[in-house]
Amino acid sequence: MKNLKLSLFALFSIPLMAEPCYYSFGKRICLQPIPHAQTRSTEGITYYRTPRGAKLGVRDEVIIGTEDFTACEPILKAYPIRKVEKLSDTLYLLRLEAGSDPFRISDNLYQASCTTLAHPNFVRERQRR
């Protein structure tokens, strides 16, 4: 009976893990995809809605924070990274291969001991004042 309960839990929790999520200040935030018909066509950007209703765009890029980038290099080799750009002494922009999942990659890098932060590179839409 216990195995049946675990199997059912695993079966029904798989769709929950498929949501695009990221970490912000230690909290996991999940996003809802916006259908392409409701967004302006912007090449390479996929749009999502936050729980508060804000619209965020996501490119195939991940931003990581680390005190020692050389310690992260062996871990980064496992991911489809096209280019690494240094943004500051502790921040790096990872440009991913087209079609990569920046949410999955940033989630895995967030769990790595060498990083202090990891999240997709968000593009906010300008708002008129």
MILUMMI-681857 format. One record per residue: residue number from 1; x, y, z of N, C-alpha, C, O in turn. Coordinates in steps of 0.2 Angstrom, whole numbers, plus 5000, padded with zeros to 4 digits. Each point is the difference from the previous one (the first is absolute). Last residue first. Example, Ala and Ser with C-alpha at 12.3 -4.5 7.8 and 13.67 -1.06 7.14 Angstrom:
BEGIN
{2, {5064, 4989, 5035}, {5004, 5006, 5001}, {4996, 5005, 5003}, {5003, 5006, 5001}} {1, {4999, 4966, 4999}, {4996, 5006, 5000}, {5004, 5006, 5000}, {5005, 4999, 5003}} 
! end
This chain:
BEGIN
{129, {5023, 5278, 4905}, {4998, 5004, 5006}, {4996, 5005, 4998}, {4997, 5004, 5005}} {128, {5010, 4971, 4985}, {4999, 5007, 4999}, {4998, 5003, 5006}, {4996, 4997, 5004}} {127, {5019, 4980, 4993}, {4993, 5003, 5002}, {5000, 5007, 4999}, {5004, 5004, 5002}} {126, {5011, 4973, 4989}, {5000, 5007, 5002}, {4993, 5002, 5001}, {4995, 4998, 4997}} {125, {5014, 4977, 5007}, {4997, 5004, 4995}, {5000, 5007, 5002}, {4997, 5001, 5006}} {124, {5021, 4981, 5002}, {4994, 5003, 5002}, {4998, 5004, 4994}, {5003, 5003, 4997}} {123, {5013, 4975, 5005}, {4999, 5006, 4997}, {4993, 5003, 5001}, {4995, 4997, 4999}} {122, {5024, 4984, 5013}, {4994, 5003, 4999}, {5000, 5006, 4996}, {5004, 5004, 5001}} {121, {5011, 4973, 5003}, {5001, 5007, 4999}, {4993, 5003, 4998}, {4998, 4999, 4994}} {120, {5005, 4980, 5023}, {5000, 5002, 4993}, {5001, 5007, 4999}, {4999, 5004, 5005}} {119, {5013, 4986, 5016}, {4993, 5000, 4998}, {5000, 5002, 4993}, {5005, 5003, 4997}} {118, {5011, 4992, 5027}, {4999, 4998, 4993}, {4993, 5001, 4998}, {4995, 4997, 5003}} {117, {5025, 5007, 5019}, {4994, 5001, 4996}, {5000, 4998, 4993}, {5005, 4999, 4997}} {116, {5013, 4996, 5018}, {4996, 5004, 5005}, {4993, 5002, 4997}, {4995, 5001, 5004}} {115, {5024, 4978, 4990}, {4996, 5006, 4998}, {4996, 5003, 5006}, {4998, 4996, 5004}} {114, {5016, 4983, 4996}, {5004, 5006, 4998}, {4996, 5006, 4998}, {5004, 5005, 4999}} {113, {4986, 4974, 5008}, {5003, 5003, 5005}, {5005, 5006, 4998}, {5001, 5004, 5004}} {112, {4976, 4987, 4984}, {5007, 4999, 5000}, {5003, 5004, 5005}, {4998, 5005, 5002}} {111, {4979, 4996, 4992}, {5001, 4995, 5005}, {5007, 4999, 5000}, {5003, 4997, 5005}} {110, {4989, 5018, 4979}, {4999, 5003, 5007}, {5001, 4995, 5005}, {5002, 5002, 5006}} {109, {5000, 4991, 4972}, {5006, 5004, 5002}, {4999, 5003, 5006}, {5004, 5001, 5004}} {108, {4978, 4987, 4987}, {5006, 4995, 5001}, {5006, 5004, 5003}, {5003, 4998, 5004}} {107, {4978, 5015, 4988}, {4998, 4996, 5006}, {5006, 4995, 5002}, {5001, 5000, 5006}} {106, {5001, 5012, 4974}, {5001, 5004, 5006}, {4998, 4997, 5006}, {5003, 5001, 5005}} {105, {4994, 4987, 4975}, {5007, 5001, 5001}, {5001, 5005, 5006}, {5004, 4998, 5005}} {104, {4974, 4998, 4989}, {5003, 4994, 5002}, {5007, 5001, 5002}, {5003, 4997, 5005}} {103, {4986, 5020, 4985}, {4997, 4999, 5007}, {5003, 4994, 5003}, {5002, 5000, 5006}} {102, {5003, 5007, 4971}, {5004, 5004, 5005}, {4997, 4999, 5007}, {5004, 5001, 5005}} {101, {4997, 4983, 4973}, {4995, 5002, 5005}, {5004, 5004, 5005}, {5003, 4997, 5005}} {100, {5002, 5001, 4967}, {5002, 4997, 5007}, {4994, 5003, 5005}, {4997, 5005, 4999}} {99, {5005, 5001, 4977}, {4995, 4994, 5002}, {5002, 4997, 5007}, {4997, 4996, 5002}} {98, {5023, 5017, 4986}, {4993, 5001, 4998}, {4996, 4994, 5002}, {5002, 4994, 4999}} {97, {5020, 5010, 5015}, {4998, 4998, 4993}, {4993, 5001, 4999}, {4996, 5000, 5005}} {96, {5015, 5016, 5013}, {4999, 4993, 4999}, {4998, 4999, 4993}, {4999, 5004, 4996}} {95, {5015, 5014, 5021}, {4996, 5000, 4994}, {4999, 4992, 4998}, {5005, 4997, 4998}} {94, {5001, 5016, 5025}, {5001, 4994, 4996}, {4995, 5000, 4995}, {4994, 5000, 5001}} {93, {5018, 5019, 5017}, {4994, 4998, 4995}, {5002, 4994, 4996}, {5005, 5001, 4996}} {92, {5004, 5009, 5030}, {5001, 4998, 4993}, {4994, 4998, 4996}, {4995, 4998, 5003}} {91, {5016, 5015, 5022}, {4994, 4998, 4995}, {5003, 4998, 4993}, {5004, 5004, 4998}} {90, {5010, 5004, 5021}, {4997, 4994, 5002}, {4994, 4998, 4996}, {4997, 4995, 5001}} {89, {5017, 5024, 4994}, {5005, 4996, 5004}, {4997, 4993, 5002}, {5003, 4995, 5000}} {88, {4984, 5016, 4980}, {5004, 5004, 5005}, {5005, 4995, 5004}, {5001, 4994, 4997}} {87, {4988, 5000, 4982}, {4997, 5006, 5001}, {5003, 5005, 5006}, {5000, 5006, 4999}} {86, {5008, 4974, 4982}, {5001, 5002, 5007}, {4996, 5007, 5001}, {5002, 5005, 4996}} {85, {4993, 4973, 4987}, {5002, 5007, 5000}, {5000, 5002, 5007}, {4996, 4999, 5004}} {84, {5004, 4978, 4979}, {4999, 5003, 5007}, {5003, 5007, 5000}, {5005, 5001, 4997}} {83, {4984, 4980, 4984}, {5004, 5005, 5001}, {4999, 5002, 5008}, {4995, 5000, 5002}} {82, {4994, 4981, 4988}, {5003, 5003, 4994}, {5006, 5004, 5002}, {5005, 5000, 4997}} {81, {4983, 4979, 5016}, {5002, 5007, 5000}, {5004, 5002, 4994}, {5005, 4997, 4999}} {80, {4981, 4981, 5012}, {5001, 5003, 4993}, {5001, 5008, 5000}, {4996, 5003, 4998}} {79, {5011, 4979, 5023}, {4995, 5004, 4997}, {5001, 5002, 4993}, {5006, 5002, 4998}} {78, {5010, 4987, 5017}, {4994, 4995, 4999}, {4994, 5003, 4997}, {4995, 4997, 4998}} {77, {5025, 5015, 5009}, {5001, 4996, 4994}, {4995, 4995, 4998}, {4999, 4998, 4995}} {76, {5002, 5016, 5025}, {4997, 5003, 4995}, {5001, 4997, 4993}, {4996, 5000, 4995}} {75, {5014, 4992, 5026}, {4993, 4999, 5000}, {4996, 5003, 4994}, {4996, 4997, 4997}} {74, {5028, 5007, 5006}, {4998, 4993, 4999}, {4993, 4998, 5000}, {4998, 4996, 4996}} {73, {5009, 5027, 5009}, {5001, 4998, 4993}, {4999, 4992, 4999}, {4997, 4999, 4995}} {72, {5002, 5014, 5027}, {4993, 4998, 4996}, {5002, 4998, 4993}, {4995, 4996, 4997}} {71, {5022, 5012, 5017}, {4997, 4994, 5004}, {4994, 4998, 4996}, {4998, 4994, 5001}} {70, {5013, 5025, 4992}, {5004, 4994, 4998}, {4997, 4994, 5003}, {5001, 4995, 4998}} {69, {4990, 5027, 5008}, {4998, 4997, 4993}, {5004, 4994, 4998}, {4997, 4995, 4997}} {68, {4997, 5017, 5027}, {5006, 4997, 4997}, {4998, 4996, 4993}, {4997, 4995, 5001}} {67, {4988, 5018, 5013}, {5006, 5003, 5002}, {5006, 4997, 4997}, {5005, 5004, 4999}} {66, {4969, 4998, 4991}, {5005, 4996, 5003}, {5006, 5004, 5002}, {5002, 5005, 4997}} {65, {4971, 4995, 4990}, {5005, 5004, 5004}, {5004, 4995, 5003}, {4998, 4994, 5003}} {64, {4987, 5007, 4973}, {5002, 4996, 5006}, {5005, 5005, 5004}, {5003, 5005, 4997}} {63, {4977, 4994, 4982}, {5005, 5004, 5003}, {5001, 4996, 5007}, {4996, 4998, 5003}} {62, {4995, 4995, 4971}, {4999, 5000, 5007}, {5006, 5004, 5003}, {5005, 5001, 4998}} {61, {4980, 4995, 4977}, {5006, 5003, 5004}, {4998, 4999, 5007}, {4995, 5000, 5002}} {60, {4991, 4999, 4976}, {5004, 4994, 5001}, {5007, 5002, 5004}, {5005, 4999, 4997}} {59, {4973, 5016, 5007}, {5004, 4998, 4994}, {5003, 4994, 5002}, {5000, 4997, 5005}} {58, {4977, 5016, 5004}, {5005, 4996, 5001}, {5004, 4998, 4994}, {4997, 4998, 4995}} {57, {4983, 5021, 5016}, {5003, 4996, 4995}, {5006, 4997, 5002}, {5004, 5002, 5004}} {56, {4973, 5007, 5010}, {5008, 4999, 4999}, {5001, 4997, 4994}, {4997, 4995, 4998}} {55, {4982, 5019, 5016}, {5002, 4996, 4994}, {5007, 5000, 4999}, {5004, 5005, 5001}} {54, {4978, 4996, 5021}, {5005, 5004, 4996}, {5002, 4995, 4994}, {5000, 4994, 5001}} {53, {4985, 5000, 5018}, {4997, 5003, 4994}, {5005, 5004, 4995}, {4998, 5002, 4995}} {52, {5005, 4985, 5027}, {4997, 5007, 5001}, {4998, 5003, 4994}, {4997, 5005, 5000}} {51, {5013, 4973, 4999}, {4994, 5000, 5004}, {4997, 5006, 5002}, {4994, 5001, 5001}} {50, {5019, 4999, 4976}, {5002, 4998, 5007}, {4994, 4999, 5004}, {4994, 5002, 4998}} {49, {5010, 4994, 4975}, {4996, 5004, 5005}, {5002, 4998, 5007}, {5000, 4994, 5001}} {48, {5013, 5004, 4973}, {4997, 4997, 5005}, {4997, 5005, 5005}, {5001, 5006, 5000}} {47, {5012, 4990, 4973}, {4997, 5004, 5006}, {4996, 4996, 5005}, {4997, 4995, 4998}} {46, {5025, 5003, 4984}, {4994, 4997, 5001}, {4997, 5004, 5006}, {5004, 5001, 5005}} {45, {5015, 5004, 4975}, {4998, 5002, 5006}, {4993, 4996, 5001}, {4996, 5000, 4996}} {44, {5018, 5000, 4983}, {5004, 4998, 5006}, {4997, 5001, 5007}, {5004, 4998, 5005}} {43, {4987, 5018, 4976}, {5004, 4994, 4999}, {5004, 4998, 5006}, {5004, 5004, 5003}} {42, {4972, 5007, 4996}, {5007, 5003, 5001}, {5004, 4994, 5000}, {5000, 4995, 5003}} {41, {4973, 5012, 4992}, {5006, 4996, 4998}, {5006, 5003, 5001}, {5002, 5005, 4996}} {40, {4977, 5000, 5019}, {5003, 5002, 4994}, {5005, 4996, 4998}, {5004, 4997, 5005}} {39, {4976, 4993, 5010}, {5006, 5004, 5000}, {5002, 5002, 4993}, {4999, 4997, 4995}} {38, {4982, 4989, 5010}, {4999, 5006, 5004}, {5006, 5004, 5001}, {5000, 5005, 5004}} {37, {4999, 4975, 4983}, {4995, 5004, 4997}, {4999, 5006, 5004}, {4998, 5006, 4998}} {36, {5016, 4976, 5010}, {5003, 5004, 4995}, {4995, 5005, 4997}, {5003, 5006, 4998}} {35, {4993, 4985, 5027}, {5000, 4997, 4993}, {5003, 5005, 4995}, {4999, 5006, 5001}} {34, {5009, 4992, 5024}, {4995, 5004, 4997}, {5000, 4997, 4992}, {5005, 5000, 4997}} {33, {5003, 4988, 5028}, {5001, 5002, 4993}, {4995, 5004, 4997}, {4994, 4998, 5001}} {32, {5012, 5000, 5025}, {4995, 4998, 4996}, {5002, 5002, 4992}, {5001, 5006, 4999}} {31, {5015, 4990, 5025}, {4997, 5004, 4995}, {4995, 4997, 4996}, {5000, 4993, 4999}} {30, {5012, 5005, 5027}, {4998, 4997, 4994}, {4997, 5004, 4996}, {4996, 5005, 5002}} {29, {5022, 4996, 5019}, {4995, 5003, 4997}, {4999, 4997, 4993}, {5004, 4999, 4996}} {28, {5009, 4997, 5030}, {4999, 4997, 4993}, {4994, 5004, 4997}, {4994, 5000, 5003}} {27, {5024, 5010, 5016}, {4993, 4997, 4999}, {5000, 4998, 4993}, {5002, 5003, 4995}} {26, {5018, 5007, 5014}, {4999, 4994, 5003}, {4993, 4997, 4999}, {4998, 4995, 5003}} {25, {5008, 5026, 4986}, {5001, 5001, 5008}, {4999, 4993, 5004}, {4997, 5001, 5005}} {24, {4996, 4995, 4972}, {5002, 5007, 5001}, {5000, 5001, 5008}, {4995, 4998, 5003}} {23, {5005, 4981, 4976}, {5001, 5002, 5007}, {5001, 5007, 5000}, {5004, 5003, 4997}} {22, {4982, 4982, 4984}, {5006, 5003, 5002}, {5000, 5002, 5007}, {4995, 5000, 5003}} {21, {4990, 4985, 4976}, {5001, 5003, 5007}, {5007, 5002, 5001}, {5004, 4998, 4997}} {20, {4976, 4990, 4985}, {5006, 5004, 5000}, {5001, 5004, 5007}, {4995, 5004, 5001}} {19, {4991, 4972, 4996}, {5000, 5007, 4999}, {5006, 5004, 5000}, {5005, 4998, 5004}} {18, {4992, 4978, 4999}, {5001, 5002, 4994}, {4999, 5008, 4999}, {5002, 5003, 4995}} {17, {4994, 4983, 5025}, {5007, 5002, 4999}, {5002, 5003, 4993}, {5005, 5003, 4999}} {16, {4973, 4989, 5007}, {5001, 5006, 5004}, {5008, 5002, 4999}, {5001, 5006, 5000}} {15, {4990, 4974, 4990}, {4998, 5006, 4996}, {5002, 5006, 5004}, {5001, 5006, 4997}} {14, {5004, 4974, 5014}, {5004, 5001, 4994}, {4998, 5006, 4996}, {5004, 5004, 4998}} {13, {4985, 4986, 5021}, {5004, 5005, 5002}, {5005, 5002, 4994}, {5003, 5005, 4999}} {12, {4981, 4976, 5002}, {4997, 5007, 5000}, {5004, 5006, 5001}, {4998, 5005, 4999}} {11, {5011, 4972, 5001}, {4997, 5001, 4994}, {4996, 5007, 4999}, {5001, 5003, 4995}} {10, {5010, 4990, 5026}, {5005, 5002, 4994}, {4996, 5001, 4994}, {5002, 5005, 4996}} {9, {4985, 4988, 5022}, {5003, 5007, 5001}, {5005, 5002, 4995}, {4999, 5006, 4997}} {8, {4992, 4972, 5002}, {4995, 5005, 4998}, {5002, 5007, 5001}, {4999, 5005, 4996}} {7, {5015, 4978, 5011}, {5000, 5000, 4993}, {4995, 5005, 4997}, {5001, 5004, 4996}} {6, {5001, 4992, 5027}, {5006, 5004, 4998}, {5000, 5000, 4992}, {5002, 5005, 4997}} {5, {4981, 4983, 5014}, {4999, 5007, 5002}, {5006, 5004, 4997}, {4999, 5005, 4997}} {4, {5002, 4972, 5001}, {4995, 5002, 4996}, {4999, 5008, 5001}, {4999, 5004, 4995}} {3, {5015, 4984, 5019}, {5003, 5001, 4993}, {4995, 5003, 4995}, {5002, 5004, 4996}} {2, {4991, 4990, 5026}, {5004, 5006, 5000}, {5003, 5001, 4993}, {5001, 5006, 4998}} {1, {4986, 4975, 5005}, {4996, 5006, 5000}, {5004, 5006, 5000}, {4999, 5005, 4997}} 
! end
